[in-house]
Amino acid sequence: MPETRPYHHGDLRQTLLAAAVDAIAESGPARLSLRELARRAGVSHAAPAHHFGDKAGLLTAVAAEGYHLLADALTAAQQAGDFLDTGVAYVRFAVDHRAHFEVMYRPDLYHPDDQAVAAARQRAADALYGGVGTVTDTRTDSGIALAGAAAWCLVHGFATLWLNHALPAGLGTDPEAAARAVAAVLFQGPDQPQVGG
């Protein structure tokens, strides 16, 4: 009996991307192989190469998809809440889409100059930086850029530390509540809400 079966329906490219995300979630991006991906998707070993060229091409598509998902999450949070909600949405994205997150910020794994990645990355940056004016009175482009970078460093650093279980246990088990409490120290002063549990 053959190891794979012909793929007859649906969007093969999207199926391969989903299988890649599952594989990355299980064992990280470094261990991903096109042959294993084809086996998971039930297609010939040539199918992933046909759609993505090579592993870097596949991870480029994963990164672009991740940046679009992040931009969607940040935009929705910004429309529904304040700037803090946008930062919390960043953390939630990292927790819920860890495989994408692990690829997006590793440009050594993919083609960072790819147009699709660049456009998706810019969408996400625009969504993250869009609310900076609500928390700072900076009116210059360079000041907004610095404030946006500071916000990004805060949420990205928090998300990375959370995913790697490197934060103090006293922050509790809810990443959103913990992120709010940490951000409140900067945005609202030292009388931040208590977290734990």
Number of C-alpha atoms within 10 A of each C-alpha: 4 5 9 14 12 8 13 8 6 8 9 16 16 12 14 23 20 15 18 27 23 16 19 20 15 12 11 16 20 10 10 18 16 20 16 16 23 21 16 16 22 17 20 18 16 12 20 25 16 10 14 18 13 15 18 16 18 24 26 24 24 22 30 23 19 27 26 19 18 27 23 17 19 29 21 15 21 20 12 11 11 14 22 22 19 26 26 23 24 26 26 20 21 23 17 11 16 20 23 27 21 17 24 24 14 13 14 10 18 22 18 19 11 13 11 18 23 16 15 20 22 15 19 23 18 15 21 26 21 17 20 23 15 11 12 13 11 15 9 9 9 10 15 19 14 15 19 21 15 14 20 17 12 17 23 18 13 23 26 18 13 21 15 9 10 10 15 9 10 11 18 14 13 13 18 18 17 23 25 20 19 20 20 16 13 11 14 11 9 10 9 15 13 12 16 11 8
